[in-house]
Amino acid sequence: MRTIALEEHFATPAFMEGPGRKLKDRAETLGGRLARVVAELTELGDGRVAAMDAAGVDVQALSLTEPGVEQLEGEEAKRVARQTNDALAEAVRRHPTRFFGLASLPLSDPPAAIAELERVADGRGFKGVVINGHHRGRYLDDRFFWPVLARIEALKFPVYLHPTPSPQAVVDAWFGGLSPIVSEMMAGPGWGWHIETALHVLRMVVGGVFDAHPALQIVVGHMGESLPFMIQRVDVMSQAATKLKKPVSAYLRENVHYTFSGFNFLPTFLDLLLEVGVDRIMFSTDHPYQSMADGRAFLDRLPVSNADRERIAHANAERLFGL
C-alpha cells in the first residue's frame, strides 16, 4: 500500500541559526530527543529516505518547521523564504519520487509572497503552500492577505495551515500564572497550538475567505485541531448572523482536509471520520517530532475497509495535490 505523509517537517542549517535558533539552543542544552529532532529536521537526503523506508513511508510532503517565516518582516522574510524554498527544491530534485514541497511565503509582503509563489510553482517540485499560523497577530481572514490567497486558489495549491503559538498577549492571558514549563506546554503542544489553529480556521470561515475564494482548500493536522468535535456546535453561528452563503459546518466539510500528524488516537479518528467522511482524511506522521513507524502502524490498524485505507494512505492526497 502506497503511503503519502503530508505533515513532515524540515529545516535548513541557516534557518536553525536564525528563526529556529530557540529550538537549536534548547537541543544543544538538553540533548536527547531534542537533539535528535534537530538532526533529523536538517536531514534532507539519503538518511531521511532510509528512515522512510524503514517506517514504510513512500512519499513525504516537506514543509518548513514552525515558526516558519510568518513572524518575519521585510527583506528577512523574503530572504529566508527564498533560501528555504531553494533548499527544498534541491532535495526534491535529488529524490523526485520520494519528496514534494510545500512552499514558504513571505506573507508580511503580499506582492513578494505572490512573486515567490510564482517562482516556485514552475516545475520545481512544489504542490502546495505551508503557512505557520498568524503573522504577528494578523490572521488569513484579514483582507491584507487575500491577494495571496487568490493566487494560491488559481494555482490549485492546497494550504497546509500549521500551528504556531498565539500572540503573546493571548499566551499571557490564557497561560500566565503557571510554572514556566507547564505554561510553555499548555501554550504549545499540550493545548494552545491546536486551539489557536482551530480559531484561525474559524476566522477564515466567518471572515468570508471561502465565500470569496470557494475553490481554496486548506489542510490541518492533529485530527482536525479539535474542530471535528465542535463541527455541529459551530452552526450556533447562524447564517443570519454570519451573512455567509452556507452554514459554518459546510465549509469545514468542503474547504478543509484533515491529517493525523501524530494524533494516533482511535476515538479521535472515529469522531473525525463520522463528521467529515473518509474522503477528507489523509495520512501524516509529524516527522521528526513524532514517530513515522508509529504513524504507519496506526494507519495499518484503523478499523476501516481496505478501500478506505487506500484513500487515507495515498489516494486522497494524490487527488488534492495533483500527484
C-alpha positions as CSV (number, residue, x, y, z in Angstrom):
1,M,0.0,0.0,0.0
2,R,1.4,3.3,-1.1
3,T,1.7,5.9,1.7
4,I,2.0,9.7,1.3
5,A,2.7,11.6,4.6
6,L,1.7,15.2,4.5
7,E,2.9,16.9,7.7
8,E,6.6,16.1,7.6
9,H,9.0,18.9,8.6
10,F,12.4,20.1,7.7
11,A,14.7,23.0,8.3
12,T,18.0,24.2,6.8
13,P,21.1,24.9,8.9
14,A,20.7,28.6,8.1
15,F,17.1,28.5,9.4
16,M,18.3,26.9,12.6
17,E,20.8,29.7,13.1
18,G,18.0,32.3,12.5
19,P,14.3,31.8,13.2
20,G,14.9,28.3,14.5
21,R,17.6,29.3,16.9
22,K,15.5,28.8,20.0
23,L,14.9,25.1,19.2
24,K,18.6,24.6,18.3
25,D,19.8,26.2,21.6
26,R,17.4,24.1,23.6
27,A,18.6,21.0,21.8
28,E,22.3,21.9,22.5
29,T,21.4,22.4,26.2
30,L,19.2,19.4,26.8
31,G,20.4,16.9,24.2
32,G,18.4,13.7,24.0
33,R,15.3,13.7,22.0
34,L,15.5,17.4,21.0
35,A,19.0,16.9,19.6
36,R,17.7,14.0,17.5
37,V,14.8,16.2,16.3
38,V,17.1,18.9,15.2
39,A,19.4,16.5,13.4
40,E,16.5,14.9,11.6
41,L,15.0,18.2,10.6
42,T,18.1,19.1,8.7
43,E,18.5,15.7,7.0
44,L,17.1,16.1,3.5
45,G,18.9,13.3,1.7
46,D,19.6,9.6,1.8
47,G,19.3,9.5,5.6
48,R,15.7,10.7,5.5
49,V,14.9,8.3,2.7
50,A,16.3,5.4,4.6
51,A,14.2,6.3,7.7
52,M,11.2,6.5,5.4
53,D,11.9,3.0,4.0
54,A,12.3,1.6,7.5
55,A,8.9,3.0,8.6
56,G,7.1,2.1,5.4
57,V,6.5,5.7,4.2
58,D,6.8,6.1,0.5
59,V,6.4,9.9,0.0
60,Q,6.8,12.9,2.2
61,A,5.4,16.4,1.6
62,L,8.1,18.5,3.1
63,S,7.3,21.8,4.9
64,L,9.4,24.2,6.9
65,T,9.1,23.7,10.6
66,E,7.4,26.2,12.9
67,P,7.9,29.2,13.4
68,G,8.5,29.3,9.6
69,V,8.7,32.7,8.1
70,E,5.4,34.0,9.3
71,Q,6.8,36.1,12.2
72,L,9.5,37.7,10.0
73,E,9.2,41.1,8.2
74,G,10.6,42.7,5.1
75,E,13.8,41.6,3.5
76,E,14.5,39.0,6.1
77,A,11.2,37.3,5.4
78,K,11.9,37.3,1.6
79,R,15.4,36.1,2.0
80,V,14.6,33.2,4.4
81,A,11.6,32.1,2.2
82,R,13.7,32.1,-0.9
83,Q,16.7,30.3,0.6
84,T,14.4,27.7,2.3
85,N,12.4,27.0,-0.9
86,D,15.6,26.7,-2.9
87,A,17.0,24.1,-0.5
88,L,13.7,22.2,-0.6
89,A,13.6,22.3,-4.4
90,E,17.1,20.8,-4.5
91,A,16.0,18.0,-2.1
92,V,13.0,17.2,-4.3
93,R,15.2,17.3,-7.4
94,R,17.5,14.7,-5.9
95,H,14.6,12.5,-4.8
96,P,11.7,13.3,-7.0
97,T,9.7,10.1,-6.3
98,R,10.1,10.4,-2.5
99,F,9.5,14.1,-1.8
100,F,7.4,17.1,-2.9
101,G,7.4,20.6,-1.5
102,L,5.1,22.9,0.3
103,A,6.3,26.4,-0.3
104,S,7.1,29.0,2.4
105,L,5.9,32.6,1.6
106,P,6.9,36.0,3.0
107,L,3.3,36.9,3.9
108,S,4.3,40.2,5.5
109,D,4.7,41.5,1.9
110,P,1.8,40.1,-0.2
111,P,3.3,41.2,-3.6
112,A,6.6,39.5,-2.6
113,A,4.7,36.4,-1.5
114,I,2.9,36.2,-4.8
115,A,6.2,36.6,-6.6
116,E,7.8,33.8,-4.6
117,L,4.8,31.6,-5.2
118,E,5.1,32.2,-9.0
119,R,8.8,31.4,-8.9
120,V,8.5,28.1,-7.1
121,A,5.3,26.9,-8.8
122,D,7.0,26.5,-12.2
123,G,8.4,22.9,-12.3
124,R,10.4,22.9,-9.0
125,G,8.5,20.1,-7.2
126,F,6.1,22.2,-5.2
127,K,2.5,21.1,-4.9
128,G,1.2,23.4,-2.2
129,V,1.9,26.0,0.5
130,V,2.6,25.8,4.2
131,I,1.5,28.7,6.5
132,N,2.6,28.5,10.1
133,G,-0.3,30.3,11.7
134,H,-0.8,34.0,12.1
135,H,1.5,36.8,11.0
136,R,2.2,38.8,14.2
137,G,-1.4,38.6,15.3
138,R,-2.9,39.0,11.8
139,Y,-4.9,36.0,10.5
140,L,-5.8,35.0,7.0
141,D,-9.3,36.5,7.2
142,D,-7.5,39.9,7.1
143,R,-8.0,41.1,3.5
144,F,-4.4,42.2,3.5
145,F,-3.6,38.5,2.7
146,W,-6.4,37.9,0.2
147,P,-4.4,38.7,-3.0
148,V,-2.1,35.9,-2.0
149,L,-5.0,33.5,-1.3
150,A,-6.5,34.4,-4.7
151,R,-3.2,33.4,-6.4
152,I,-2.9,30.2,-4.4
153,E,-6.5,29.4,-5.3
154,A,-5.8,30.0,-9.0
155,L,-2.8,27.7,-8.9
156,K,-5.0,25.0,-7.2
157,F,-2.4,24.7,-4.4
158,P,-3.7,23.5,-1.1
159,V,-2.6,25.4,2.0
160,Y,-1.3,23.4,5.0
161,L,-2.2,25.5,8.0
162,H,0.2,24.6,10.7
163,P,0.1,25.6,14.4
164,T,2.2,28.4,15.9
165,P,2.0,30.0,19.3
166,S,-0.8,32.5,19.9
167,P,0.1,36.2,20.1
168,Q,2.0,37.0,23.3
169,A,-0.9,38.9,24.8
170,V,-3.1,35.7,24.4
171,V,-0.4,33.5,25.9
172,D,0.0,35.8,28.9
173,A,-3.8,35.9,29.5
174,W,-4.5,32.2,29.0
175,F,-1.4,30.5,30.3
176,G,0.2,33.0,32.7
177,G,0.5,32.3,36.4
178,L,1.6,28.7,35.9
179,S,5.0,27.2,36.3
180,P,7.2,28.1,33.3
181,I,7.3,24.5,31.9
182,V,3.6,24.0,32.4
183,S,2.8,27.4,30.8
184,E,5.0,26.5,27.8
185,M,3.4,23.1,27.3
186,M,-0.1,24.5,27.7
187,A,0.6,27.3,25.2
188,G,2.1,24.8,22.8
189,P,1.6,21.1,22.0
190,G,-0.4,20.3,25.2
191,W,-3.3,22.6,24.2
192,G,-2.8,26.1,22.8
193,W,-1.3,25.3,19.4
194,H,-4.4,23.3,18.5
195,I,-7.0,25.7,19.8
196,E,-5.1,28.6,18.1
197,T,-5.2,26.7,14.7
198,A,-8.9,25.9,15.1
199,L,-9.6,29.5,15.8
200,H,-7.7,30.5,12.7
201,V,-9.7,28.2,10.5
202,L,-13.0,29.5,12.0
203,R,-11.8,33.1,11.5
204,M,-11.2,32.2,7.8
205,V,-14.7,30.8,7.6
206,V,-16.7,33.5,9.4
207,G,-14.5,36.2,7.8
208,G,-15.7,35.2,4.4
209,V,-12.5,33.8,3.0
210,F,-14.2,30.7,1.4
211,D,-17.1,32.7,0.1
212,A,-14.6,35.0,-1.7
213,H,-12.3,32.0,-2.7
214,P,-14.6,29.0,-2.9
215,A,-12.1,26.7,-4.6
216,L,-9.4,27.4,-1.9
217,Q,-8.6,24.2,0.0
218,I,-6.7,24.0,3.3
219,V,-5.3,21.2,5.3
220,V,-5.0,21.0,9.1
221,G,-3.3,18.3,11.1
222,H,-3.7,16.6,14.5
223,M,-7.0,15.0,13.6
224,G,-8.6,18.5,13.0
225,E,-7.2,20.6,15.8
226,S,-10.4,20.0,17.8
227,L,-12.7,21.2,15.0
228,P,-14.5,17.8,14.3
229,F,-15.7,17.7,17.9
230,M,-17.2,21.2,17.5
231,I,-18.4,20.9,13.9
232,Q,-22.1,20.7,14.8
233,R,-21.9,23.2,17.6
234,V,-20.4,26.0,15.3
235,D,-23.7,26.2,13.5
236,V,-25.0,28.1,16.5
237,M,-23.4,30.9,14.5
238,S,-26.4,31.1,12.1
239,Q,-26.2,32.3,8.5
240,A,-28.5,35.2,9.6
241,A,-25.7,36.3,11.9
242,T,-22.6,35.5,9.8
243,K,-24.1,36.6,6.4
244,L,-22.3,33.6,4.9
245,K,-23.6,31.6,1.9
246,K,-23.6,28.3,3.8
247,P,-23.6,27.1,7.4
248,V,-20.2,27.2,9.1
249,S,-20.0,23.4,9.3
250,A,-20.4,23.2,5.5
251,Y,-17.1,25.0,5.0
252,L,-15.4,22.6,7.4
253,R,-16.6,19.7,5.3
254,E,-16.0,21.3,1.9
255,N,-12.9,23.5,2.2
256,V,-10.9,21.7,4.9
257,H,-9.0,18.4,4.9
258,Y,-7.6,16.7,7.9
259,T,-4.5,14.7,8.7
260,F,-3.2,12.6,11.6
261,S,0.2,14.2,12.4
262,G,0.9,12.2,15.5
263,F,-2.6,12.0,16.9
264,N,-2.7,8.3,16.8
265,F,-5.8,8.1,18.9
266,L,-8.6,5.8,17.7
267,P,-11.5,7.6,19.3
268,T,-10.4,10.9,17.9
269,F,-10.1,9.3,14.4
270,L,-13.5,7.8,14.6
271,D,-15.1,11.2,15.5
272,L,-13.3,12.8,12.6
273,L,-14.5,10.0,10.2
274,L,-18.1,10.3,11.4
275,E,-18.1,14.1,11.0
276,V,-16.3,14.7,7.7
277,G,-16.1,11.3,5.9
278,V,-13.2,9.3,4.6
279,D,-12.5,11.5,1.5
280,R,-11.4,14.4,3.7
281,I,-8.8,12.4,5.8
282,M,-5.2,11.9,4.9
283,F,-2.1,10.3,6.4
284,S,0.7,12.1,8.1
285,T,3.3,11.3,10.8
286,D,4.6,14.7,12.0
287,H,8.2,13.6,11.4
288,P,10.6,14.2,13.2
289,Y,8.5,15.3,16.2
290,Q,6.6,12.1,16.2
291,S,7.5,8.6,15.0
292,M,7.0,7.6,11.4
293,A,6.8,4.0,12.4
294,D,4.1,4.6,15.0
295,G,2.1,6.6,12.5
296,R,2.3,3.9,9.9
297,A,1.3,1.2,12.4
298,F,-1.7,3.3,13.4
299,L,-2.8,3.6,9.8
300,D,-2.5,-0.2,9.4
301,R,-4.8,-0.9,12.3
302,L,-7.6,1.5,11.6
303,P,-11.0,-0.2,11.6
304,V,-11.8,0.7,8.0
305,S,-12.2,-1.2,4.7
306,N,-9.1,-1.7,2.6
307,A,-10.5,0.7,0.0
308,D,-10.9,3.4,2.6
309,R,-7.4,2.7,4.0
310,E,-6.1,3.3,0.5
311,R,-7.9,6.6,0.3
312,I,-6.4,7.8,3.6
313,A,-2.9,6.4,2.8
314,H,-2.5,8.0,-0.6
315,A,-5.5,8.4,-2.9
316,N,-7.0,11.5,-1.2
317,A,-3.6,13.2,-1.2
318,E,-3.0,12.3,-4.9
319,R,-6.3,13.9,-5.8
320,L,-5.9,17.0,-3.7
321,F,-2.3,17.8,-4.6
322,G,-2.5,16.7,-8.2
323,L,0.2,14.0,-7.8
